[in-house]
Amino acid sequence: MKIGPIGVWPPVVLAPMAGITNAPFRVLCREQGGGLFVCEMITTRALVERNPKTLRMVRFAPSETPRSIQLYGVDPDVVGRAVRMIAEEDLADHVDLNFGCPVPKVTRRGGGSALPYKRNLLRRILREAVAGAGSLPVTVKMRKGIDDDHLTYLDAGRIAAEEGVAAVALHARTARQHYGGVADWDAIARLKEAVPEIPVLGNGDIWSADDALRMVARTGCDGVVVGRGCLGRPWLFRDLQNAFDGSAERVRPALGEVAAMMLRHAEALVECFDAERSAVADFRKHVGWYLKGFAVGAEVRRELTSAESLDGLREGLSRLDAGQPWPPNTDTPRGKSGERSKVHLPDGWLDDPWDTAVPEAAESDVSGG
Ligand SMILES: Cc1cc2nc3c(=O)[nH]c(=O)nc-3n(C[C@H](O)[C@H](O)[C@H](O)COP(=O)(O)O)c2cc1C
């Protein structure tokens, strides 16, 4: 698969996940296999204003190449400036734009998955982004639409192709579906038919490498984007490499190997955050994902999720049964789930799909989804 000038093999992308796909996690995943490994979502306004926290978030480890940054923005001018800054200051090799975020505080202000409904505004954003990027490829990540009555993905895909976007990724759910139900892989096939001229990446419900092969076979998509399936499971990228290389080999680490990976992950977070206590606290959310399916007593689990230092974590991990084999039936859903009863939108948002007014305050307090 080619994303602009970047050759990507296997045709796999680590989905941007706010609070998860920071440099430590990306490095662990990238060690396992090839692909693109996208950073957490970055707000364009915060980037152009050189917010110190945002600048820290766009730092990559030396081993990370190519470097992919995901941007979130609603104002064509600000998005253009942010992308130009990335290109001119050599902050990344690829820019992905987020039009899939379903979080109410984002859609309520017209951002994320609400934005592609405004076709002309989307076009203006993409035009500015592609112009600012110079030779860097720009990609789009989106959902099917707001809900089943307001689907946007086919129009958005065509607009993206017309504006020189290098690839489009479809999370095959509507905003209303949030993370619930089953991703509609047939929509990925329809998008591929609608924009045969650029790579289409399919996203949603890949829980194993074989799911990825199935998605490609069923939809004709050029590549896959893997999100929740790799939570607590960087090894999935080795499986994906094997699967696309035609090998049936799959990684099935025993609990000791999982514990070693957990410790490396936590240590890398401590180094990255430069603050042991908050890094170890941040690691808590990963514990359940790493241990999914293993027989681990409630007491050790509690110890691991309440540890306040690396030593505390090491102590808990040392009490795990290192020889316990990888549990069966772990290729099942993990992470966020559930539907929403409604999508919050700005007043009158659906009245005029061609309106180009830039939503106000859509970039405040935003953090992925
Ligand atoms: C914790 C979490 C954070 C996420 N943050 C982002 C984000 O910042 N940008 C984005 O485009 N998608 C984000 N997503 C959506 C994923 O990139 C992906 O599209 C979604 O999880 C569906 O893929 P999956 O079924 O493989 O998980 C997030 C998902 C999760 C679970």
The ligand as a MOL file (V3000), in Angstrom:
LIG
                    3D

  0  0  0     0  0            999 V3000
M  V30 BEGIN CTAB
M  V30 COUNTS 31 33 0 0 0
M  V30 BEGIN ATOM
M  V30 1 C -9.7250 5.0120 23.7550 0
M  V30 2 C -9.9650 5.3970 22.3260 0
M  V30 3 C -9.5120 6.6210 21.8780 0
M  V30 4 C -9.7320 6.9930 20.5490 0
M  V30 5 N -9.2270 8.1770 20.1000 0
M  V30 6 C -9.3180 8.4790 18.7790 0
M  V30 7 C -8.6860 9.6250 18.2420 0
M  V30 8 O -8.0520 10.4060 18.9560 0
M  V30 9 N -8.7940 9.8610 16.8960 0
M  V30 10 C -9.5060 9.0210 16.0750 0
M  V30 11 O -9.5780 9.2510 14.8620 0
M  V30 12 N -10.1300 7.9290 16.5670 0
M  V30 13 C -10.0240 7.6350 17.8710 0
M  V30 14 N -10.5860 6.4840 18.3470 0
M  V30 15 C -11.2800 5.5980 17.3950 0
M  V30 16 C -10.3030 4.5380 16.8440 0
M  V30 17 O -9.2590 5.1680 16.1220 0
M  V30 18 C -11.0410 3.5560 15.9100 0
M  V30 19 O -11.5590 4.2670 14.8210 0
M  V30 20 C -12.1820 2.8400 16.6140 0
M  V30 21 O -11.7790 2.3530 17.8770 0
M  V30 22 C -12.7160 1.6820 15.7550 0
M  V30 23 O -11.7140 0.7610 15.4840 0
M  V30 24 P -11.5980 -0.6130 16.3030 0
M  V30 25 O -12.9120 -1.3430 16.1670 0
M  V30 26 O -10.4410 -1.3420 15.6650 0
M  V30 27 O -11.3480 -0.2360 17.7200 0
M  V30 28 C -10.4180 6.1130 19.6620 0
M  V30 29 C -10.8660 4.8880 20.1490 0
M  V30 30 C -10.6560 4.5170 21.4500 0
M  V30 31 C -11.1310 3.1620 21.9050 0
M  V30 END ATOM
M  V30 BEGIN BOND
M  V30 1 1 1 2
M  V30 2 1 2 3
M  V30 3 2 2 30
M  V30 4 2 3 4
M  V30 5 1 4 5
M  V30 6 1 4 28
M  V30 7 2 5 6
M  V30 8 1 6 7
M  V30 9 1 6 13
M  V30 10 2 7 8
M  V30 11 1 7 9
M  V30 12 1 9 10
M  V30 13 2 10 11
M  V30 14 1 10 12
M  V30 15 2 12 13
M  V30 16 1 13 14
M  V30 17 1 14 15
M  V30 18 1 14 28
M  V30 19 1 15 16
M  V30 20 1 16 17
M  V30 21 1 16 18
M  V30 22 1 18 19
M  V30 23 1 18 20
M  V30 24 1 20 21
M  V30 25 1 20 22
M  V30 26 1 22 23
M  V30 27 1 23 24
M  V30 28 2 24 25
M  V30 29 1 24 26
M  V30 30 1 24 27
M  V30 31 2 28 29
M  V30 32 1 29 30
M  V30 33 1 30 31
M  V30 END BOND
M  V30 END CTAB
M  END
